[in-house]
C-alpha cells in the first residue's frame, strides 16, 4: 500500500484483506492462543477505524505491528488488572461478595479508570494513586516526587478531573 495522507474506509478494507491473516499470525506468535490473536487482530483494525485523524501508511506490516503492540499491551494490562481484582475479590467474606453483575460493573470501571490513568504523566498518576490508595499526605507525596505540595495538589486535581470526565462519559 502506498503512502497516503489518510486511510479511507476503502483503503482500510484493502489493508484488512491484505494483512489480516499476517497480523493474526503475528499476534498468535506472541499469545500462543488463536482465539485471543483473532480478537486482538480485530481490535487492531477497529482502533484504526475509530481514528479521527489522518493516518499515513508507508510500510503496512510495520504500521500494523506498532498498532497491534499497543493493543497487545492493553490486553496484558487488562489481564493483570483482572487477576488482581479476582484475587482481591477472593479475600472478601462470602456473605459480602457482590452479585455477578456488580462484579462485572466494578471490573469494567476499574479497567476504564486504569485506561484513563495510564494516559497521565507518571508523576500525576503516582500522586493520585498514592493519595487515593495509600492515603499519603500531600507532603509525603511531594517528598517522594521531589516536588512542591502545590504541584502535588495540581497533579491530584488533574487526575481526579480525568476520573470525573470518565464518569460523566459513562453516564
Backbone as CSV, one residue per row, in Angstrom:
resi,resn,N_x,N_y,N_z,CA_x,CA_y,CA_z,C_x,C_y,C_z
1,UNK,0.849,-1.167,0.000,0.000,0.000,0.000,0.894,1.229,0.000
2,UNK,0.612,2.167,-0.861,1.458,3.342,-0.973,1.189,4.334,0.146
3,UNK,2.125,5.271,0.272,1.969,6.307,1.291,0.820,7.225,0.910
4,UNK,-0.101,7.434,1.837,-1.250,8.299,1.589,-1.453,9.192,2.795
5,UNK,-2.062,10.360,2.611,-2.258,11.252,3.739,-3.293,10.744,4.728
6,UNK,-4.237,9.934,4.292,-5.260,9.409,5.190,-5.702,8.043,4.672
7,UNK,-6.247,7.247,5.552,-6.733,5.932,5.159,-8.248,6.012,5.094
8,UNK,-8.770,5.848,3.906,-10.217,5.861,3.728,-10.762,4.490,4.133
9,UNK,-12.066,4.395,4.336,-12.656,3.084,4.651,-12.333,2.037,3.586
10,UNK,-12.286,2.450,2.337,-11.958,1.516,1.253,-10.522,1.031,1.380
11,UNK,-9.620,1.969,1.675,-8.213,1.589,1.837,-8.027,0.705,3.069
12,UNK,-8.768,1.004,4.111,-8.684,0.181,5.316,-9.205,-1.226,5.029
13,UNK,-10.256,-1.329,4.251,-10.787,-2.646,3.870,-9.749,-3.419,3.058
14,UNK,-9.055,-2.727,2.181,-7.992,-3.361,1.394,-6.852,-3.810,2.307
15,UNK,-6.457,-2.932,3.229,-5.408,-3.284,4.192,-5.826,-4.511,4.993
16,UNK,-7.074,-4.543,5.403,-7.601,-5.680,6.168,-7.484,-6.966,5.349
17,UNK,-7.958,-6.925,4.112,-7.910,-8.134,3.263,-6.475,-8.595,3.032
18,UNK,-5.583,-7.642,2.836,-4.201,-7.989,2.511,-3.373,-8.415,3.729
19,UNK,-3.667,-7.868,4.899,-2.767,-8.056,6.038,-3.385,-8.748,7.251
20,UNK,-4.682,-8.973,7.249,-5.335,-9.543,8.434,-4.732,-10.890,8.822
21,UNK,-4.581,-11.769,7.881,-4.040,-13.105,8.179,-2.625,-12.995,8.742
22,UNK,-1.801,-12.124,8.138,-0.439,-11.924,8.639,-0.475,-11.394,10.076
23,UNK,-1.329,-10.395,10.329,-1.416,-9.801,11.661,-1.868,-10.831,12.690
24,UNK,-2.829,-11.641,12.316,-3.313,-12.662,13.249,-2.196,-13.650,13.587
25,UNK,-1.395,-14.057,12.618,-0.256,-14.958,12.895,0.779,-14.254,13.774
26,UNK,1.022,-12.967,13.497,1.977,-12.175,14.287,1.534,-12.156,15.749
27,UNK,0.251,-11.933,15.976,-0.281,-11.925,17.343,-0.264,-13.313,17.958
28,UNK,-0.551,-14.333,17.181,-0.567,-15.706,17.696,0.822,-16.082,18.230
29,UNK,1.866,-15.649,17.525,3.227,-15.966,17.987,3.520,-15.327,19.340
30,UNK,2.857,-14.240,19.661,3.069,-13.573,20.939,2.149,-14.085,22.045
31,UNK,0.999,-14.615,21.649,-0.006,-15.049,22.623,-0.124,-16.563,22.751
32,UNK,0.233,-17.262,21.681,0.073,-18.717,21.616,-1.383,-19.131,21.869
33,UNK,-2.303,-18.301,21.381,-3.733,-18.584,21.527,-4.430,-18.021,20.287
34,UNK,-4.970,-18.896,19.466,-5.564,-18.443,18.208,-6.795,-17.567,18.426
35,UNK,-7.581,-17.863,19.459,-8.778,-17.057,19.712,-8.415,-15.636,20.157
36,UNK,-7.475,-15.523,21.068,-7.041,-14.193,21.503,-6.392,-13.432,20.355
37,UNK,-5.607,-14.142,19.542,-4.963,-13.496,18.394,-6.023,-12.959,17.430
38,UNK,-7.064,-13.730,17.192,-8.142,-13.279,16.297,-8.846,-12.052,16.886
39,UNK,-9.130,-12.092,18.181,-9.795,-10.962,18.836,-8.940,-9.696,18.764
40,UNK,-7.661,-9.842,19.057,-6.782,-8.668,19.075,-6.499,-8.144,17.668
41,UNK,-6.503,-9.018,16.679,-6.361,-8.552,15.294,-7.569,-7.685,14.933
42,UNK,-8.751,-8.139,15.312,-9.953,-7.345,15.070,-9.871,-6.016,15.815
43,UNK,-9.434,-6.070,17.073,-9.301,-4.849,17.871,-8.328,-3.860,17.218
44,UNK,-7.279,-4.386,16.609,-6.297,-3.532,15.938,-6.952,-2.770,14.795
45,UNK,-7.714,-3.481,13.978,-8.376,-2.814,12.856,-9.489,-1.890,13.336
46,UNK,-10.162,-2.260,14.420,-11.189,-1.364,14.980,-10.563,-0.067,15.471
47,UNK,-9.382,-0.166,16.057,-8.677,1.033,16.522,-8.373,1.956,15.341
48,UNK,-7.961,1.359,14.230,-7.683,2.170,13.037,-8.961,2.791,12.493
49,UNK,-10.029,2.043,12.497,-11.310,2.536,12.005,-11.821,3.694,12.851
50,UNK,-11.543,3.647,14.150,-12.034,4.671,15.076,-11.199,5.944,15.052
51,UNK,-10.014,5.892,14.449,-9.156,7.086,14.426,-9.826,8.199,13.636
52,UNK,-9.813,9.384,14.217,-10.406,10.551,13.555,-9.367,11.391,12.839
53,UNK,-8.120,11.003,12.956,-7.067,11.793,12.337,-6.464,11.026,11.168
54,UNK,-5.864,11.750,10.240,-5.257,11.088,9.083,-4.166,10.105,9.503
55,UNK,-4.066,9.034,8.771,-3.068,8.001,9.041,-2.216,7.852,7.787
56,UNK,-0.926,7.882,7.966,-0.022,7.687,6.841,0.618,6.312,6.976
57,UNK,0.451,5.495,5.957,0.985,4.136,5.996,1.986,3.970,4.866
58,UNK,3.258,3.799,5.257,4.296,3.578,4.255,4.687,2.109,4.221
59,UNK,4.695,1.484,5.389,5.038,0.059,5.499,3.907,-0.608,6.279
60,UNK,2.942,-1.200,5.587,1.738,-1.720,6.254,2.012,-2.671,7.417
61,UNK,2.925,-3.588,7.256,3.163,-4.562,8.334,3.811,-3.919,9.548
62,UNK,4.757,-3.046,9.326,5.372,-2.337,10.453,4.343,-1.476,11.163
63,UNK,3.515,-0.813,10.383,2.468,0.035,10.948,1.490,-0.801,11.774
64,UNK,1.009,-1.888,11.197,0.061,-2.749,11.913,0.700,-3.362,13.162
65,UNK,1.966,-3.740,13.071,2.651,-4.309,14.231,2.741,-3.287,15.354
66,UNK,2.976,-2.043,15.010,3.062,-0.985,16.036,1.702,-0.782,16.710
67,UNK,0.645,-0.721,15.919,-0.701,-0.557,16.483,-1.069,-1.792,17.299
68,UNK,-0.777,-2.966,16.758,-1.101,-4.219,17.451,-0.310,-4.349,18.748
69,UNK,0.908,-3.849,18.785,1.704,-3.898,20.021,1.028,-3.097,21.114
70,UNK,0.456,-1.964,20.748,-0.289,-1.154,21.716,-1.536,-1.896,22.191
71,UNK,-2.245,-2.522,21.261,-3.435,-3.308,21.617,-3.030,-4.468,22.521
72,UNK,-1.917,-5.100,22.203,-1.408,-6.219,22.993,-1.008,-5.770,24.397
73,UNK,-0.373,-4.613,24.507,-0.010,-4.081,25.828,-1.250,-3.830,26.667
74,UNK,-2.277,-3.256,26.043,-3.536,-3.038,26.749,-4.149,-4.356,27.200
75,UNK,-4.070,-5.358,26.351,-4.594,-6.688,26.679,-3.895,-7.260,27.916
76,UNK,-2.569,-7.176,27.940,-1.817,-7.713,29.080,-2.089,-6.907,30.353
77,UNK,-2.211,-5.581,30.211,-2.511,-4.759,31.369,-3.889,-5.099,31.922
78,UNK,-4.855,-5.320,31.037,-6.208,-5.695,31.470,-6.188,-7.052,32.165
79,UNK,-5.438,-7.998,31.624,-5.325,-9.322,32.252,-4.744,-9.207,33.652
80,UNK,-3.706,-8.401,33.794,-3.065,-8.212,35.093,-4.033,-7.575,36.086
81,UNK,-4.772,-6.569,35.634,-5.745,-5.903,36.484,-6.871,-6.859,36.876
82,UNK,-7.346,-7.637,35.924,-8.418,-8.594,36.217,-7.950,-9.645,37.229
83,UNK,-6.727,-10.106,37.083,-6.176,-11.087,38.021,-6.110,-10.489,39.434
84,UNK,-5.627,-9.248,39.546,-5.548,-8.587,40.852,-6.942,-8.383,41.444
85,UNK,-7.896,-8.025,40.598,-9.276,-7.834,41.055,-9.842,-9.150,41.587
86,UNK,-9.641,-10.230,40.854,-10.165,-11.533,41.284,-9.486,-12.005,42.575
87,UNK,-8.205,-11.704,42.725,-7.516,-12.056,43.964,-8.079,-11.269,45.142
88,UNK,-8.348,-9.990,44.925,-8.930,-9.160,45.988,-10.350,-9.639,46.301
89,UNK,-11.087,-10.007,45.289,-12.458,-10.489,45.468,-12.478,-11.796,46.263
90,UNK,-11.459,-12.617,46.078,-11.380,-13.883,46.800,-11.201,-13.667,48.306
91,UNK,-10.706,-12.502,48.703,-10.490,-12.194,50.113,-11.741,-11.635,50.797
92,UNK,-12.755,-11.316,50.008,-13.991,-10.749,50.547,-14.794,-11.868,51.209
93,UNK,-15.321,-11.622,52.419,-16.140,-12.647,53.069,-17.304,-13.063,52.157
94,UNK,-17.626,-14.325,52.197,-18.624,-14.890,51.284,-19.955,-14.138,51.318
95,UNK,-20.372,-13.706,52.496,-21.662,-13.012,52.600,-21.614,-11.568,52.088
96,UNK,-20.410,-11.072,51.776,-20.271,-9.697,51.282,-19.881,-9.643,49.802
97,UNK,-19.784,-10.797,49.152,-19.400,-10.830,47.739,-20.526,-10.219,46.903
98,UNK,-20.193,-9.243,46.057,-21.230,-8.625,45.225,-21.766,-9.609,44.181
99,UNK,-22.912,-9.286,43.637,-23.520,-10.123,42.604,-22.603,-10.170,41.381
100,UNK,-22.831,-11.134,40.517,-22.027,-11.263,39.302,-22.122,-9.990,38.450
101,UNK,-23.318,-9.413,38.378,-23.500,-8.185,37.606,-22.687,-7.043,38.210
102,UNK,-22.724,-6.897,39.509,-21.962,-5.842,40.179,-20.466,-6.081,40.016
103,UNK,-20.041,-7.338,40.098,-18.631,-7.658,39.895,-18.182,-7.222,38.504
104,UNK,-19.020,-7.485,37.509,-18.678,-7.120,36.137,-18.590,-5.601,36.008
105,UNK,-19.546,-4.884,36.596,-19.551,-3.418,36.541,-18.297,-2.866,37.227
106,UNK,-17.951,-3.439,38.381,-16.751,-2.989,39.094,-15.491,-3.230,38.267
107,UNK,-15.399,-4.399,37.650,-14.223,-4.710,36.840,-14.133,-3.782,35.633
108,UNK,-15.238,-3.546,34.960,-15.243,-2.636,33.813,-14.853,-1.221,34.241
109,UNK,-15.335,-0.802,35.402,-14.992,0.528,35.921,-13.501,0.607,36.237
110,UNK,-12.967,-0.431,36.868,-11.528,-0.470,37.157,-10.710,-0.387,35.872
111,UNK,-11.138,-1.110,34.859,-10.399,-1.110,33.594,-10.480,0.254,32.912
112,UNK,-11.637,0.890,32.983,-11.782,2.228,32.396,-10.908,3.234,33.145
113,UNK,-10.905,3.142,34.487,-10.046,4.027,35.285,-8.572,3.780,34.974
114,UNK,-8.209,2.527,34.856,-6.826,2.186,34.528,-6.429,2.798,33.191
115,UNK,-7.327,2.737,32.227,-7.039,3.306,30.913,-6.856,4.823,31.002
116,UNK,-7.752,5.478,31.729,-7.657,6.936,31.899,-6.355,7.295,32.606
117,UNK,-6.061,6.619,33.692,-4.859,6.932,34.465,-3.583,6.615,33.688
118,UNK,-3.629,5.599,32.841,-2.424,5.238,32.084,-2.036,6.315,31.079
119,UNK,-2.977,7.177,30.707,-2.690,8.263,29.760,-2.047,9.476,30.443
120,UNK,-2.070,9.490,31.763,-1.493,10.615,32.505,0.014,10.446,32.642
121,UNK,0.702,11.555,32.822,2.140,11.506,33.076,2.379,10.732,34.376
122,UNK,3.481,10.030,34.454,3.768,9.170,35.604,3.671,9.898,36.940
123,UNK,4.255,11.087,37.113,4.137,11.745,38.427,2.693,12.078,38.798
124,UNK,1.885,12.438,37.813,0.475,12.756,38.066,-0.247,11.496,38.545
125,UNK,-0.026,10.415,37.833,-0.650,9.134,38.188,-0.197,8.667,39.566
126,UNK,1.113,8.754,39.823,1.634,8.317,41.121,1.049,9.145,42.256
127,UNK,1.017,10.458,42.079,0.483,11.330,43.130,-0.964,10.952,43.432
128,UNK,-1.748,10.753,42.406,-3.161,10.414,42.582,-3.317,9.067,43.289
129,UNK,-2.599,8.070,42.827,-2.733,6.731,43.424,-2.203,6.698,44.860
130,UNK,-1.093,7.367,45.118,-0.581,7.405,46.493,-1.582,8.089,47.416
131,UNK,-2.214,9.116,46.903,-3.200,9.841,47.701,-4.450,8.992,47.937
132,UNK,-4.978,8.421,46.880,-6.256,7.719,46.957,-6.155,6.304,47.518
133,UNK,-5.104,5.598,47.167,-4.995,4.194,47.585,-4.145,3.998,48.833
134,UNK,-3.087,4.779,48.945,-2.183,4.596,50.077,-2.433,5.600,51.194
135,UNK,-3.255,6.596,50.922,-3.598,7.578,51.938,-2.449,8.495,52.335
136,UNK,-1.477,8.661,51.457,-0.344,9.534,51.777,-0.787,10.999,51.765
137,UNK,-0.173,11.786,52.599,-0.458,13.223,52.637,0.214,13.895,51.439
138,UNK,-0.213,15.119,51.167,0.394,15.875,50.076,1.885,16.078,50.319
139,UNK,2.249,16.309,51.581,3.662,16.490,51.922,4.477,15.230,51.662
140,UNK,3.934,14.074,52.034,4.646,12.812,51.791,4.813,12.550,50.292
141,UNK,3.775,12.848,49.535,3.843,12.646,48.090,4.856,13.613,47.472
142,UNK,4.825,14.860,47.926,5.771,15.856,47.412,7.211,15.406,47.672
143,UNK,7.445,14.858,48.850,8.784,14.374,49.188,9.188,13.224,48.271
144,UNK,8.274,12.280,48.051,8.576,11.133,47.177,8.855,11.573,45.743
145,UNK,8.091,12.563,45.279,8.249,13.012,43.898,9.325,14.079,43.737
146,UNK,9.785,14.624,44.850,10.789,15.683,44.777,10.218,16.958,44.174
147,UNK,8.995,17.289,44.573,8.328,18.470,44.047,7.613,19.204,45.174
148,UNK,6.910,20.267,44.845,6.224,21.050,45.877,4.844,20.471,46.180
149,UNK,4.315,20.855,47.336,2.971,20.441,47.725,1.945,21.030,46.749
150,UNK,2.176,22.238,46.291,1.276,22.871,45.320,1.210,22.044,44.034
151,UNK,2.351,21.581,43.588,2.386,20.746,42.375,1.642,19.439,42.613
152,UNK,1.831,18.844,43.784,1.133,17.599,44.120,-0.375,17.821,44.088
153,UNK,-0.822,18.914,44.668,-2.262,19.232,44.657,-2.766,19.364,43.228
154,UNK,-1.987,20.049,42.399,-2.364,20.218,40.993,-2.441,18.859,40.285
155,UNK,-1.479,17.976,40.554,-1.481,16.632,39.962,-2.747,15.865,40.360
156,UNK,-3.074,15.906,41.641,-4.227,15.149,42.147,-5.528,15.690,41.552
157,UNK,-5.621,17.005,41.445,-6.810,17.610,40.839,-6.908,17.201,39.362
158,UNK,-5.776,17.222,38.672,-5.766,16.850,37.245,-6.236,15.407,37.061
159,UNK,-5.702,14.486,37.847,-6.092,13.079,37.736,-7.548,12.888,38.139
160,UNK,-7.955,13.553,39.200,-9.347,13.451,39.636,-10.304,13.964,38.576
161,UNK,-9.920,15.041,37.909,-10.761,15.601,36.843,-10.925,14.594,35.707
162,UNK,-9.863,13.874,35.394,-9.957,12.860,34.341,-10.905,11.735,34.750
163,UNK,-10.875,11.372,36.013,-11.784,10.329,36.516,-13.231,10.810,36.477
164,UNK,-13.444,12.077,36.796,-14.793,12.647,36.748,-15.288,12.698,35.304
165,UNK,-14.395,13.069,34.375,-14.770,13.070,32.957,-15.177,11.675,32.502
166,UNK,-14.439,10.681,32.963,-14.781,9.292,32.637,-16.178,8.961,33.138
167,UNK,-16.457,9.353,34.367,-17.760,9.076,34.966,-18.870,9.750,34.169
168,UNK,-18.644,10.987,33.756,-19.684,11.694,33.002,-19.874,11.095,31.608
169,UNK,-18.812,10.549,31.021,-18.913,9.901,29.722,-19.658,8.567,29.803
170,UNK,-19.522,7.883,30.931,-20.148,6.572,31.105,-21.626,6.708,31.474
171,UNK,-22.040,7.855,31.959,-23.441,8.045,32.389,-24.358,8.285,31.224
